[in-house]
Amino acid sequence: MRNVIYMLLSFLLVGCGSTSAVKFTSETLPERASFLLLDERPVKQKQSYQEIDPSAKEIFFGDDNFNPIGPELLKTTLQKKLNVELSGKTVMLTDFIVNVSVPGVFVDQNALNVGAATVSTVPKPNGNGYVAEPFAGLLVLTMESIRSEKNIYVKVSGKVNDIPFSVDLLESVKGRVTEDNIKSTVLKTLEDVATKIRTIVAVK
């Protein structure tokens, strides 16, 4: 029975968890940035922390979660795509938010009854009887955690020569939120930021 419990706990942790480290591919760019990037984010955005209530767990990623950190990712993106257009300009970064929302999982009585019927058919390791029904709740909770939808939210905003820009993106995944999930959402957001800034600098 202990092995069954450990197995259910393992699935529960995998299903409702999120990666805590996101490493992006390092790139050596052929030329220096032609623009100045100022990091004016609030101190709180640079720190990782969690907010938990009955409905959800909100995981906020800080500089310690990213390699390289958000401002460097933005600078690299702009250097690759807009180095000529941004020559001599100042880009101020005021927000770089990465948030994973994990919903609270609730087990209704009908689901619990189904889980109890399922667990009662699992033999004990010693062959004497079946696994006790109280573990049905853990089984149903595990299943619901794996099936639940998690949200990844990224927001990047700031100013280019005092002209504001802001881009945000919300994407959903099921199961564990992986490093690749977060990287994908961040990179898509940075691509959209470059597009918006291109529009700003194109206006004479």
One Martini backbone bead per residue (centre of mass of N, CA, C, O) as a GRO file, in nm:
protein
  204
    1MET     BB    1   0.056   0.064  -0.018
    2ARG     BB    2   0.294   0.258  -0.009
    3ASN     BB    3   0.350   0.254  -0.315
    4VAL     BB    4   0.081   0.375  -0.401
    5ILE     BB    5   0.112   0.643  -0.254
    6TYR     BB    6   0.376   0.733  -0.387
    7MET     BB    7   0.262   0.733  -0.673
    8LEU     BB    8   0.040   0.945  -0.629
    9LEU     BB    9   0.226   1.174  -0.527
   10SER     BB   10   0.396   1.193  -0.782
   11PHE     BB   11   0.166   1.267  -0.976
   12LEU     BB   12   0.077   1.519  -0.824
   13LEU     BB   13   0.342   1.681  -0.852
   14VAL     BB   14   0.351   1.675  -1.162
   15GLY     BB   15   0.064   1.793  -1.228
   16CYS     BB   16   0.093   2.077  -1.028
   17GLY     BB   17   0.354   2.181  -1.127
   18SER     BB   18   0.662   2.384  -1.162
   19THR     BB   19   0.906   2.527  -1.289
   20SER     BB   20   1.209   2.723  -1.161
   21ALA     BB   21   1.387   2.696  -1.432
   22VAL     BB   22   1.513   2.924  -1.700
   23LYS     BB   23   1.696   2.845  -1.997
   24PHE     BB   24   1.863   3.019  -2.234
   25THR     BB   25   2.011   3.070  -2.518
   26SER     BB   26   2.319   3.163  -2.589
   27GLU     BB   27   2.435   3.471  -2.750
   28THR     BB   28   2.660   3.592  -2.999
   29LEU     BB   29   2.692   3.907  -3.098
   30PRO     BB   30   2.848   4.099  -3.353
   31GLU     BB   31   2.723   4.357  -3.202
   32ARG     BB   32   2.661   4.632  -3.048
   33ALA     BB   33   2.454   4.816  -2.890
   34SER     BB   34   2.279   5.116  -3.011
   35PHE     BB   35   2.140   5.116  -2.729
   36LEU     BB   36   1.960   5.202  -2.434
   37LEU     BB   37   1.902   5.002  -2.138
   38LEU     BB   38   1.654   5.039  -1.885
   39ASP     BB   39   1.603   4.924  -1.550
   40GLU     BB   40   1.260   5.000  -1.407
   41ARG     BB   41   1.180   4.793  -1.218
   42PRO     BB   42   1.040   4.668  -0.969
   43VAL     BB   43   1.162   4.490  -0.712
   44LYS     BB   44   0.943   4.262  -0.704
   45GLN     BB   45   0.999   4.160  -1.006
   46LYS     BB   46   1.296   4.040  -0.920
   47GLN     BB   47   1.125   3.840  -0.753
   48SER     BB   48   1.042   3.542  -0.607
   49TYR     BB   49   0.695   3.424  -0.568
   50GLN     BB   50   0.395   3.346  -0.370
   51GLU     BB   51   0.033   3.301  -0.412
   52ILE     BB   52  -0.220   3.178  -0.178
   53ASP     BB   53  -0.537   3.028  -0.239
   54PRO     BB   54  -0.818   2.835  -0.278
   55SER     BB   55  -0.818   2.885  -0.608
   56ALA     BB   56  -0.491   2.950  -0.612
   57LYS     BB   57  -0.156   2.944  -0.750
   58GLU     BB   58   0.089   3.202  -0.758
   59ILE     BB   59   0.370   3.223  -0.981
   60PHE     BB   60   0.658   3.427  -0.949
   61PHE     BB   61   0.909   3.533  -1.157
   62GLY     BB   62   1.250   3.591  -1.126
   63ASP     BB   63   1.583   3.639  -1.173
   64ASP     BB   64   1.650   3.349  -1.040
   65ASN     BB   65   1.492   3.188  -1.287
   66PHE     BB   66   1.681   3.335  -1.500
   67ASN     BB   67   1.884   3.245  -1.808
   68PRO     BB   68   1.872   3.512  -1.863
   69ILE     BB   69   1.743   3.792  -1.784
   70GLY     BB   70   1.495   3.985  -1.897
   71PRO     BB   71   1.656   4.238  -2.001
   72GLU     BB   72   1.852   4.063  -2.174
   73LEU     BB   73   1.638   3.942  -2.357
   74LEU     BB   74   1.541   4.207  -2.476
   75LYS     BB   75   1.810   4.313  -2.582
   76THR     BB   76   1.867   4.079  -2.776
   77THR     BB   77   1.615   4.108  -2.951
   78LEU     BB   78   1.667   4.407  -3.040
   79GLN     BB   79   1.952   4.363  -3.154
   80LYS     BB   80   1.862   4.163  -3.381
   81LYS     BB   81   1.602   4.345  -3.504
   82LEU     BB   82   1.677   4.685  -3.406
   83ASN     BB   83   1.964   4.818  -3.412
   84VAL     BB   84   1.926   5.042  -3.626
   85GLU     BB   85   1.651   5.177  -3.537
   86LEU     BB   86   1.777   5.226  -3.223
   87SER     BB   87   1.980   5.433  -3.272
   88GLY     BB   88   2.029   5.642  -2.990
   89LYS     BB   89   1.827   5.511  -2.807
   90THR     BB   90   1.581   5.466  -2.538
   91VAL     BB   91   1.512   5.183  -2.329
   92MET     BB   92   1.241   5.126  -2.105
   93LEU     BB   93   1.196   4.901  -1.837
   94THR     BB   94   0.893   4.834  -1.630
   95ASP     BB   95   0.808   4.530  -1.736
   96PHE     BB   96   0.863   4.174  -1.617
   97ILE     BB   97   0.620   3.928  -1.638
   98VAL     BB   98   0.600   3.599  -1.473
   99ASN     BB   99   0.310   3.379  -1.461
  100VAL     BB  100   0.177   3.105  -1.268
  101SER     BB  101  -0.142   2.937  -1.274
  102VAL     BB  102  -0.278   2.726  -1.015
  103PRO     BB  103  -0.542   2.557  -0.960
  104GLY     BB  104  -0.763   2.455  -0.758
  105VAL     BB  105  -0.848   2.135  -0.620
  106PHE     BB  106  -1.163   1.967  -0.640
  107VAL     BB  107  -1.371   1.720  -0.470
  108ASP     BB  108  -1.636   1.551  -0.543
  109GLN     BB  109  -1.847   1.303  -0.455
  110ASN     BB  110  -1.863   1.155  -0.725
  111ALA     BB  111  -1.558   1.131  -0.769
  112LEU     BB  112  -1.503   0.980  -0.504
  113ASN     BB  113  -1.671   0.729  -0.570
  114VAL     BB  114  -1.510   0.645  -0.813
  115GLY     BB  115  -1.238   0.621  -0.665
  116ALA     BB  116  -1.327   0.409  -0.458
  117ALA     BB  117  -1.395   0.187  -0.666
  118THR     BB  118  -1.110   0.171  -0.780
  119VAL     BB  119  -0.935   0.122  -0.521
  120SER     BB  120  -1.094  -0.142  -0.419
  121THR     BB  121  -0.937  -0.312  -0.667
  122VAL     BB  122  -0.665  -0.282  -0.512
  123PRO     BB  123  -0.427  -0.470  -0.408
  124LYS     BB  124  -0.245  -0.562  -0.168
  125PRO     BB  125   0.082  -0.652  -0.136
  126ASN     BB  126   0.000  -0.911   0.063
  127GLY     BB  127  -0.303  -1.010  -0.048
  128ASN     BB  128  -0.488  -0.870   0.187
  129GLY     BB  129  -0.698  -0.741   0.009
  130TYR     BB  130  -0.752  -0.383  -0.001
  131VAL     BB  131  -0.737  -0.073  -0.053
  132ALA     BB  132  -0.824   0.186   0.110
  133GLU     BB  133  -1.068   0.430   0.056
  134PRO     BB  134  -0.928   0.700   0.155
  135PHE     BB  135  -0.737   0.700  -0.114
  136ALA     BB  136  -0.938   0.807  -0.325
  137GLY     BB  137  -0.892   1.109  -0.294
  138LEU     BB  138  -0.600   1.105  -0.400
  139LEU     BB  139  -0.663   0.993  -0.676
  140VAL     BB  140  -0.857   1.218  -0.771
  141LEU     BB  141  -0.663   1.454  -0.723
  142THR     BB  142  -0.452   1.359  -0.925
  143MET     BB  143  -0.629   1.358  -1.178
  144GLU     BB  144  -0.717   1.660  -1.161
  145SER     BB  145  -0.431   1.787  -1.172
  146ILE     BB  146  -0.353   1.679  -1.453
  147ARG     BB  147  -0.619   1.809  -1.600
  148SER     BB  148  -0.555   2.080  -1.531
  149GLU     BB  149  -0.542   2.428  -1.600
  150LYS     BB  150  -0.266   2.626  -1.687
  151ASN     BB  151  -0.127   2.956  -1.655
  152ILE     BB  152   0.058   3.175  -1.877
  153TYR     BB  153   0.204   3.495  -1.791
  154VAL     BB  154   0.308   3.776  -2.002
  155LYS     BB  155   0.480   4.096  -1.936
  156VAL     BB  156   0.583   4.380  -2.149
  157SER     BB  157   0.709   4.706  -2.054
  158GLY     BB  158   0.749   5.060  -2.172
  159LYS     BB  159   0.999   5.276  -2.333
  160VAL     BB  160   1.054   5.491  -2.630
  161ASN     BB  161   1.134   5.786  -2.596
  162ASP     BB  162   0.853   5.809  -2.411
  163ILE     BB  163   0.713   5.574  -2.565
  164PRO     BB  164   0.477   5.352  -2.511
  165PHE     BB  165   0.475   4.995  -2.424
  166SER     BB  166   0.266   4.683  -2.456
  167VAL     BB  167   0.283   4.325  -2.373
  168ASP     BB  168   0.059   4.039  -2.369
  169LEU     BB  169   0.040   3.682  -2.257
  170LEU     BB  170  -0.189   3.395  -2.275
  171GLU     BB  171  -0.135   3.054  -2.168
  172SER     BB  172  -0.227   2.703  -2.192
  173VAL     BB  173  -0.189   2.409  -1.977
  174LYS     BB  174  -0.135   2.065  -1.917
  175GLY     BB  175  -0.007   1.985  -1.643
  176ARG     BB  176   0.306   2.042  -1.634
  177VAL     BB  177   0.509   2.319  -1.614
  178THR     BB  178   0.753   2.388  -1.831
  179GLU     BB  179   1.028   2.527  -1.956
  180ASP     BB  180   0.924   2.534  -2.252
  181ASN     BB  181   0.661   2.682  -2.199
  182ILE     BB  182   0.788   2.947  -2.093
  183LYS     BB  183   0.977   3.011  -2.324
  184SER     BB  184   0.762   3.036  -2.544
  185THR     BB  185   0.602   3.275  -2.419
  186VAL     BB  186   0.835   3.475  -2.395
  187LEU     BB  187   0.927   3.478  -2.698
  188LYS     BB  188   0.658   3.575  -2.814
  189THR     BB  189   0.651   3.841  -2.662
  190LEU     BB  190   0.920   3.958  -2.773
  191GLU     BB  191   0.830   3.962  -3.065
  192ASP     BB  192   0.595   4.165  -3.016
  193VAL     BB  193   0.769   4.392  -2.908
  194ALA     BB  194   0.939   4.438  -3.162
  195THR     BB  195   0.697   4.511  -3.341
  196LYS     BB  196   0.602   4.758  -3.176
  197ILE     BB  197   0.868   4.919  -3.185
  198ARG     BB  198   0.886   4.943  -3.490
  199THR     BB  199   0.636   5.122  -3.510
  200ILE     BB  200   0.741   5.356  -3.338
  201VAL     BB  201   1.016   5.423  -3.501
  202ALA     BB  202   0.864   5.472  -3.783
  203VAL     BB  203   0.767   5.726  -3.659
  204LYS     BB  204   0.828   6.072  -3.747
   0.00000   0.00000   0.00000
